Amino acid sequence: MGYEYFDWNCDSGDAAGNNIPASRLVENIKINNPGTNRVVVLMHDAGNKSTTPQALPQIIEYFKSKGYSFGVLTEKVSPVHHKIAN
C-alpha cells in the first residue's frame, strides 16, 4: 500500500518501567548507541514516562557532542529496519 516505516536502532530503555531516572536513560543511550551515521532512538511519550522528556536535553547534547545533527524523517531518508529472519 506504499507505507514506509522506521524502526529504531538505539533504545533509551524507558519501556522497562515507569519513572526510570533520567540519568539512567541517558546512560542507556550511550551504551546502546550503534555508532552508525544515522541513529533512530526509541523513546515513549506515555503519561507514566515523565522522566523521558527530562532526559531528552541531555540526550540531544550527547549526540551533538558526537557530531550528529537532527532532522525530519521524510521519504528522502532511508529507513532503519530491524533484520528479522522468519
Buried (B, 14 or more C-beta within 10 A) or exposed (E): EEEEEEEBBBBBBBBEEEEBEBEBBBBBBEEBBEEEEEBBBBBEEEEEBEBBEBBBEBBEEBBEEEEBEEEEEEEEEEEBEEEEEE
